Each structure stands twice: as C-alpha cells, then as structure tokens.
Amino acid sequence: MSPEDLAGTELVLEPDAHPAAKPFKEALAADGIPFTSFTVDDVGAEHERLRALGVCFTQEPVGMGPVTTAVLDDTCGNLIQIAHSSG
C-alpha cells in the first residue's frame, strides 16, 4: 500500500515458512519467472517512476507485440511483473 494512496492496491504474499514455499519461490526467482503481474497504464512511465524511487528491475521494459512488460525485484525474494497492452 502506498502512503500516497491508502485505498490503493496492497500486495500481501504468504510467508514462506511452509517447507514447499521457500524452494518454490527460490526456483521462480532463479529462473526469472515473476510471481505475479499487475496491469499499469504505461509500463515505461511506471518503470521510470519506480526506478526514481530506488526500485531494482531485473527486466527493463520490453515490447512483445501488443504487450509491454517489465519485471522488478520486491526485495523479499519475489519478482513482480508490470504490463500494459497497446491493443
């Protein structure tokens, strides 16, 4: 949840205390697979805004046909994708 938008989206991920959770999370991150994805209006603008706030991206914005994606590290062992469609 953002201090700028207290009613906005909040991502709450389960703790990885379960024996299967930690290896699953580590395998996804090692293979560069995002745990979840969020739609944004403009990946390029959101990428720049988040980078200015110190967010580390593991994938810069990439266009794939009508979809543009970028992937960030949430600092808790998860990769999060942001995406928008131009179509």
DSSP file (Angstrom, degrees, kcal/mol; ACC not computed):
  #  RESIDUE AA STRUCTURE BP1 BP2  ACC     N-H-->O    O-->H-N    N-H-->O    O-->H-N    TCO  KAPPA ALPHA  PHI   PSI    X-CA   Y-CA   Z-CA
    1    1 A M              0   0    0      0, 0.0     5,-0.1     0, 0.0     9,-0.1   0.000 360.0 360.0 360.0 138.2    0.0    0.0    0.0
    2    2 A S  B >   -A    5   0A   0      3,-0.7     3,-1.1     7,-0.2     6,-0.3  -0.728 360.0-136.4 -95.0 139.8    1.3    3.4   -0.9
    3    3 A P  T 3  S+     0   0    0      0, 0.0     3,-0.4     0, 0.0    -1,-0.1   0.775 108.7  58.3 -62.1 -24.1    1.3    6.4    1.5
    4    4 A E  T 3  S+     0   0    0      1,-0.3     2,-0.2     2,-0.1     0, 0.0   0.706 120.0  25.5 -77.4 -19.2    0.1    8.4   -1.5
    5    5 A D  B X   +A    2   0A   0     -3,-1.1     3,-2.4     1,-0.1    -3,-0.7  -0.628  64.4 176.0-146.2  80.4   -3.0    6.2   -2.0
    6    6 A L  T 3  S+     0   0    0     -3,-0.4    -1,-0.1     1,-0.3    -2,-0.1   0.701  86.4  51.0 -63.2 -19.4   -4.0    4.4    1.2
    7    7 A A  T 3  S+     0   0    0     -6,-0.0    -1,-0.3    -5,-0.0     3,-0.1   0.343  95.3 103.9 -96.0   5.8   -7.0    2.9   -0.6
    8    8 A G  S <  S-     0   0    0     -3,-2.4     2,-0.1    -6,-0.3    -3,-0.0   0.061  84.1 -54.1 -78.0-170.4   -4.8    1.6   -3.4
    9    9 A T        -     0   0    0     -8,-0.1     2,-0.4     2,-0.0    -7,-0.2  -0.416  48.7-168.4 -69.9 136.6   -3.6   -1.9   -4.2
   10   10 A E        -     0   0    0     -2,-0.1     2,-0.6    -9,-0.1    -4,-0.0  -0.997  10.0-150.0-127.2 127.6   -1.8   -3.8   -1.5
   11   11 A L        -     0   0    0     -2,-0.4     2,-0.5     2,-0.0    -2,-0.0  -0.868  15.2-178.2 -99.0 120.1    0.1   -7.0   -2.3
   12   12 A V        -     0   0    0     -2,-0.6     2,-0.3     0, 0.0    -2,-0.0  -0.960   7.0-166.8-120.9 112.2    0.3   -9.4    0.7
   13   13 A L        -     0   0    0     -2,-0.5     3,-0.1     1,-0.1    -2,-0.0  -0.738  27.6-104.6 -99.2 147.2    2.2  -12.6    0.0
   14   14 A E        -     0   0    0     -2,-0.3    -1,-0.1     1,-0.1     0, 0.0  -0.348  41.6-100.8 -65.8 146.1    2.1  -15.6    2.2
   15   15 A P        -     0   0    0      0, 0.0     3,-0.5     0, 0.0    -1,-0.1  -0.290  25.6-129.1 -61.1 155.2    5.1  -16.2    4.5
   16   16 A D  S    S+     0   0    0      1,-0.2     6,-0.5     5,-0.1     9,-0.0  -0.061  74.3 114.8-100.6  34.9    7.5  -18.9    3.2
   17   17 A A        +     0   0    0      4,-0.1    -1,-0.2     5,-0.1    -3,-0.0   0.761  49.8  95.8 -74.2 -24.7    7.6  -20.9    6.4
   18   18 A H  S >> S-     0   0    0     -3,-0.5     4,-1.1     1,-0.1     3,-1.0  -0.455  86.7-122.4 -65.1 138.4    5.9  -23.9    4.8
   19   19 A P  T 34 S+     0   0    0      0, 0.0    -1,-0.1     0, 0.0    -3,-0.0   0.776 110.2  45.9 -56.2 -29.1    8.6  -26.4    3.6
   20   20 A A  T 3> S+     0   0    0      1,-0.1     4,-1.4     2,-0.1     5,-0.1   0.734 102.3  66.5 -85.3 -22.0    7.4  -26.2    0.0
   21   21 A A  H <> S+     0   0    0     -3,-1.0     4,-2.7     2,-0.2     5,-0.2   0.928  96.3  49.8 -69.7 -47.6    7.0  -22.4   -0.2
   22   22 A K  H  X S+     0   0    0     -4,-1.1     4,-2.6    -6,-0.5     5,-0.2   0.929 112.5  45.3 -63.3 -48.2   10.7  -21.4    0.0
   23   23 A P  H  > S+     0   0    0      0, 0.0     4,-2.3     0, 0.0    -1,-0.2   0.885 114.0  51.6 -62.6 -35.7   12.1  -23.7   -2.6
   24   24 A F  H  X S+     0   0    0     -4,-1.4     4,-2.3     2,-0.2    -2,-0.2   0.951 112.2  45.0 -62.3 -49.8    9.2  -22.8   -5.0
   25   25 A K  H  X S+     0   0    0     -4,-2.7     4,-2.2     1,-0.2    -1,-0.2   0.905 114.1  49.4 -61.5 -43.6    9.8  -19.1   -4.5
   26   26 A E  H  X S+     0   0    0     -4,-2.6     4,-2.5    -5,-0.2    -1,-0.2   0.881 110.2  51.1 -64.9 -38.5   13.6  -19.5   -5.0
   27   27 A A  H  X S+     0   0    0     -4,-2.3     4,-1.8    -5,-0.2     6,-0.2   0.909 109.8  49.5 -66.8 -42.2   13.1  -21.6   -8.1
   28   28 A L  H  <>S+     0   0    0     -4,-2.3     5,-2.9     1,-0.2     4,-0.4   0.951 114.1  45.1 -60.0 -48.7   10.8  -19.0   -9.7
   29   29 A A  H ><5S+     0   0    0     -4,-2.2     3,-1.2    48,-0.2    -2,-0.2   0.903 110.7  53.5 -63.2 -42.1   13.3  -16.2   -8.9
   30   30 A A  H 3<5S+     0   0    0     -4,-2.5    -1,-0.2     1,-0.3    -2,-0.2   0.846 112.5  44.8 -62.2 -33.7   16.3  -18.2  -10.2
   31   31 A D  T 3<5S-     0   0    0     -4,-1.8    -1,-0.3    -5,-0.2    -2,-0.2   0.441 115.6-116.1 -90.0   0.2   14.5  -18.8  -13.5
   32   32 A G  T < 5 +     0   0    0     -3,-1.2    -3,-0.2    -4,-0.4    -2,-0.1   0.756  63.2 150.1  74.3  24.3   13.4  -15.2  -13.7
   33   33 A I      < -     0   0    0     -5,-2.9    46,-0.4    -6,-0.2    -1,-0.2  -0.811  45.7-126.0 -95.5 121.8    9.7  -16.0  -13.5
   34   34 A P        -     0   0    0      0, 0.0    46,-0.2     0, 0.0     3,-0.1  -0.362   4.9-143.8 -64.7 143.4    7.5  -13.3  -11.9
   35   35 A F  S    S-     0   0    0     44,-3.3     2,-0.3     1,-0.2    45,-0.2   0.840  80.9  -6.3 -73.6 -35.6    5.4  -14.5   -9.0
   36   36 A T  E     -b   80   0B   0     43,-0.9    45,-2.6     2,-0.0     2,-0.4  -0.947  65.5-135.9-153.1 170.4    2.5  -12.2  -10.1
   37   37 A S  E     -b   81   0B   0     -2,-0.3     2,-0.4    43,-0.2    45,-0.2  -0.990   8.2-160.2-137.4 142.6    1.7   -9.5  -12.6
   38   38 A F  E     -b   82   0B   0     43,-2.5    45,-2.3    -2,-0.4     2,-0.4  -0.969  19.2-129.2-122.3 139.0    0.0   -6.1  -12.4
   39   39 A T  E     -b   83   0B   0     -2,-0.4     2,-0.3    43,-0.2    45,-0.2  -0.712  30.1-179.0 -84.1 134.0   -1.6   -4.1  -15.2
   40   40 A V        -     0   0    0     43,-2.8     3,-0.3    -2,-0.4    45,-0.2  -0.866  36.8-118.8-126.7 163.5   -0.5   -0.5  -15.4
   41   41 A D  S    S+     0   0    0     -2,-0.3     2,-0.3     1,-0.3    -1,-0.1   0.860 102.3  10.0 -70.1 -35.5   -1.5    2.3  -17.9
   42   42 A D     >  -     0   0    0      1,-0.1     4,-2.6    41,-0.1    -1,-0.3  -0.847  59.2-164.2-151.6 105.6    2.1    2.8  -19.2
   43   43 A V  H  > S+     0   0    0     -2,-0.3     4,-3.0    -3,-0.3     5,-0.2   0.898  92.8  53.4 -59.4 -42.8    5.0    0.4  -18.3
   44   44 A G  H  > S+     0   0    0      1,-0.2     4,-2.1     2,-0.2    -1,-0.2   0.926 112.5  42.9 -60.0 -46.1    7.6    3.0  -19.5
   45   45 A A  H  > S+     0   0    0      2,-0.2     4,-2.3     1,-0.2    -1,-0.2   0.903 116.2  47.7 -67.2 -41.7    6.3    5.7  -17.2
   46   46 A E  H  X S+     0   0    0     -4,-2.6     4,-2.8     2,-0.2     5,-0.3   0.887 109.8  53.9 -67.5 -38.2    5.8    3.4  -14.3
   47   47 A H  H  X S+     0   0    0     -4,-3.0     4,-2.7    -5,-0.2    -2,-0.2   0.935 111.4  45.0 -58.9 -48.0    9.3    1.9  -14.8
   48   48 A E  H  X S+     0   0    0     -4,-2.1     4,-2.1    -5,-0.2    -2,-0.2   0.902 113.5  49.9 -64.8 -41.4   10.8    5.4  -14.6
   49   49 A R  H  X S+     0   0    0     -4,-2.3     4,-0.8     2,-0.2    -2,-0.2   0.934 115.2  42.7 -63.0 -46.9    8.7    6.4  -11.6
   50   50 A L  H ><>S+     0   0    0     -4,-2.8     5,-2.3     1,-0.2     3,-0.6   0.890 111.8  53.8 -68.7 -39.7    9.6    3.3   -9.6
   51   51 A R  H ><5S+     0   0    0     -4,-2.7     3,-1.8    -5,-0.3    -1,-0.2   0.901 104.8  55.3 -60.8 -40.2   13.3    3.4  -10.6
   52   52 A A  H 3<5S+     0   0    0     -4,-2.1    -1,-0.2     1,-0.3    -2,-0.2   0.766 105.1  54.0 -63.4 -24.7   13.4    7.0   -9.3
   53   53 A L  T <<5S-     0   0    0     -4,-0.8    -1,-0.3    -3,-0.6    -2,-0.2   0.411 128.7 -98.8 -88.7   0.9   12.1    5.6   -6.0
   54   54 A G  T < 5 +     0   0    0     -3,-1.8     2,-0.2     1,-0.3    -3,-0.2   0.552  68.1 155.1  96.9   9.3   15.0    3.1   -5.9
   55   55 A V      < -     0   0    0     -5,-2.3     2,-0.5    -6,-0.1    -1,-0.3  -0.517  37.9-135.6 -72.5 136.1   13.2    0.0   -7.2
   56   56 A C        -     0   0    0     17,-0.5    17,-2.6    -2,-0.2     2,-0.4  -0.823  16.0-155.0 -95.5 124.8   15.6   -2.5   -8.9
   57   57 A F  E     -C   72   0B   0     -2,-0.5    15,-0.3    15,-0.2     3,-0.2  -0.838  16.8-169.9-101.0 135.4   14.3   -4.0  -12.2
   58   58 A T  E    S+     0   0B   0     13,-1.9     2,-0.4    -2,-0.4    14,-0.2   0.585  86.0  34.0 -94.3 -15.0   15.5   -7.4  -13.4
   59   59 A Q  E    S-C   71   0B   0     12,-1.9    12,-1.8     3,-0.0    -1,-0.3  -0.946  79.7-142.8-140.6 119.1   13.9   -6.8  -16.8
   60   60 A E  E     -     0   0B   0     -2,-0.4     9,-0.1    10,-0.2   -16,-0.1  -0.271  53.3 -63.7 -67.4 164.0   13.7   -3.4  -18.4
   61   61 A P  E     -     0   0B   0      0, 0.0     2,-0.4     0, 0.0     9,-0.2  -0.286  62.2-175.5 -54.1 130.7   10.6   -2.5  -20.4
   62   62 A V  E     -C   69   0B   0      7,-2.6     7,-2.3    -3,-0.1     2,-0.4  -0.998  19.9-137.3-133.6 130.8   10.3   -4.9  -23.4
   63   63 A G  E     +C   68   0B   0     -2,-0.4     2,-0.3     5,-0.2     5,-0.3  -0.749  18.9 180.0 -87.7 133.7    7.7   -4.8  -26.1
   64   64 A M  E >   -C   67   0B   0      3,-3.9     3,-1.4    -2,-0.4    -2,-0.0  -0.739  63.7 -67.0-131.8  81.9    6.3   -8.2  -27.1
   65   65 A G  T 3  S-     0   0    0     -2,-0.3    -1,-0.2     1,-0.2    21,-0.1  -0.578 119.4  -8.5  68.9-127.7    3.7   -7.5  -29.9
   66   66 A P  T 3  S+     0   0    0      0, 0.0    20,-3.3     0, 0.0    21,-0.5   0.461 126.5  77.0 -82.1   1.0    0.8   -5.6  -28.3
   67   67 A V  E <   -CD  64  85B   0     -3,-1.4    -3,-3.9    18,-0.2     2,-0.4  -0.912  57.8-165.6-116.6 138.5    2.1   -6.1  -24.7
   68   68 A T  E     +CD  63  84B   0     16,-2.7    16,-2.0    -2,-0.4     2,-0.3  -0.982  16.4 178.8-118.6 134.0    4.9   -4.3  -22.9
   69   69 A T  E     -CD  62  83B   0     -7,-2.3    -7,-2.6    -2,-0.4     2,-0.3  -0.901  15.7-176.6-131.3 159.9    6.3   -5.8  -19.7
   70   70 A A  E     - D   0  82B   0     12,-1.9    12,-2.8    -2,-0.3     2,-0.4  -0.959  17.0-143.6-147.2 153.3    9.0   -5.0  -17.1
   71   71 A V  E     -CD  59  81B   0    -12,-1.8   -13,-1.9    -2,-0.3   -12,-1.9  -0.976  14.6-170.2-126.9 133.6   10.0   -7.1  -14.0
   72   72 A L  E     -CD  57  80B   0      8,-3.1     8,-2.8    -2,-0.4     2,-0.5  -0.837  24.5-120.8-120.9 158.5   11.1   -5.8  -10.6
   73   73 A D  E     - D   0  79B   0    -17,-2.6   -17,-0.5    -2,-0.3     6,-0.2  -0.870  13.3-156.8 -97.0 122.9   12.6   -7.3   -7.5
   74   74 A D        -     0   0    0      4,-2.4     5,-0.1    -2,-0.5    -1,-0.1   0.414  36.8-120.7 -82.0   4.2   10.3   -6.8   -4.5
   75   75 A T  S    S+     0   0    0      3,-0.3    -1,-0.1   -19,-0.1     4,-0.1   0.483 100.1  84.3  68.9   6.7   13.4   -7.3   -2.1
   76   76 A C  S    S-     0   0    0      2,-0.3     3,-0.1     0, 0.0    -1,-0.1   0.156 119.1 -86.1-118.8  15.6   11.6  -10.2   -0.4
   77   77 A G  S    S+     0   0    0      1,-0.3     2,-0.4   -48,-0.0   -48,-0.2   0.561  95.2 112.1  93.5   9.2   12.7  -12.9   -2.9
   78   78 A N        -     0   0    0    -50,-0.1    -4,-2.4   -49,-0.1     2,-0.5  -0.893  57.0-142.3-116.3 146.8    9.8  -12.4   -5.4
   79   79 A L  E     - D   0  73B   0    -46,-0.4   -44,-3.3    -2,-0.4   -43,-0.9  -0.910  18.5-162.5-102.4 135.4    9.8  -11.0   -9.0
   80   80 A I  E     -bD  36  72B   0     -8,-2.8    -8,-3.1    -2,-0.5     2,-0.4  -0.971   4.5-149.7-122.1 130.0    6.8   -8.8   -9.9
   81   81 A Q  E     -bD  37  71B   0    -45,-2.6   -43,-2.5    -2,-0.4     2,-0.4  -0.779   4.9-162.3 -99.6 141.5    5.8   -8.0  -13.4
   82   82 A I  E     +bD  38  70B   0    -12,-2.8   -12,-1.9    -2,-0.4     2,-0.3  -0.956  20.5 174.2-115.9 145.0    4.1   -4.9  -14.6
   83   83 A A  E     -bD  39  69B   0    -45,-2.3   -43,-2.8    -2,-0.4     2,-0.3  -0.988  18.8-173.2-149.0 152.3    2.4   -4.9  -18.0
   84   84 A H  E     - D   0  68B   0    -16,-2.0   -16,-2.7    -2,-0.3     2,-0.4  -0.988  17.7-138.4-144.3 154.0    0.3   -2.9  -20.4
   85   85 A S  E     - D   0  67B   0     -2,-0.3   -18,-0.2   -18,-0.2   -20,-0.0  -0.922   4.5-162.6-112.2 134.3   -1.4   -3.7  -23.6
   86   86 A S              0   0    0    -20,-3.3   -19,-0.1    -2,-0.4    -1,-0.1   0.431 360.0 360.0 -91.5   0.3   -1.5   -1.2  -26.5
   87   87 A G              0   0    0    -21,-0.5    -1,-0.2     0, 0.0   -20,-0.1   0.427 360.0 360.0-106.0 360.0   -4.3   -3.1  -28.2
